[in-house]
């Protein structure tokens, strides 16, 4: 597999040969072989570390509430990289081919869960002037609606998918600014900005070589900013 990848890259003087044509309306993007491998690797390498990250958060927890939010966020982090890797591996190898659509829907749906889980530690552990519990409820309701959309309208209205991701990801940030004590705002903002910029590449499949793999890298970097913020400004702050 590695030798075949090297041959493909070395024989491709034109970068356009490293990407497929743009997918049509209602069609799923079909990466080239090298893009497939890049998609698998860029999230696959974080599956085990993300599990270790969850265990470390649980280790840092000093209360039952800390443990609860650590598990919620940690499991979502692990599920994000695991489902993404599983889908891209199935797509590339053809293993469990009949389950490809299931994994594809799951890959997109888990993003909604991850967004909601990323806000959950802050909305539960931080002190707000108002609306934290209501926003937490709305975030998870929106995540469920996004998942239902994926199962009902998968690949039919792609612009709706992007709007839902951005609305769920950006709107709750308004109440985050209402925190009584603002530690962690910088890392949260930096992570959120990383995700938003990465959306450009998420929608550039078929236009930019390795666009989806680049999106994967933005996801990892954004998650790293948020993970650091949860550990330092939520789980460790009570111990200082």
Steps between C-alpha positions, in 0.01 A plus 500: 500500500776746593703423187192544283434836663860614437479394134173686455638820650830485314326440167264796547672816385159668479327546837163471325573130461492471879134601523176382347239705325266714707200299622164592349183589693392211719820310433770407747855610425724213392865568593794376300705216646759730653227724642335193651821408679553857619144507636556178694837600641420859602232386744609141556816605681290678765265214593718351776628839625141626528414200719802582715385862512165394644669283763726791594201732543331248726825480697496878543139502620456572871118489520226284354393792281854535367503129422167522319603782269841340443333180383248685280764709327759222496266245344391751236866572418577130470183434296581785261840360399384136515193542281685718251780246472256209470306670220807595299654155552182329381482737202859433402528126555147398409471302824139483620405670175128463568549705817671793329191724509449418868856605582470809280187617679659415833813698407292810430261449792776466758610854418175632652560296815857623519397865470240462776747308716763771453267758653369274776794527744487879485125533534500263799816591690531874438289762676283720280288806550208332322375247245766227536258212571262613227781527246631154597154357432471682167848388388415134551157537337668659198754216492219243495328693220825501305534125540142448382573718200796278410290183513210648304667728245854362477689672213180663364534856631869548569472873570254424782760273656756782510246749638407258779864438593574872514182594689550229762870585525480879511171599667572347846827693503294812564404379846855383569593869493258544792723299736557671836866402487651503151798265524511270200328744262817543295548126440130452430504781244818372340359149470170626361679717244708198396186296438333780302803551275520124450145497361641663185702187433211275610302643206795496258503127423566460129636854475814487715720186519478337844236753606326253732826392661583867557159540664590208726813688610295808585267280706790357696655841568164649605434202727848538652431865592168406660641196678777710652243756613280236666794346686660825615206736550235255621647182645822641643373843600327369813824338615710815482 
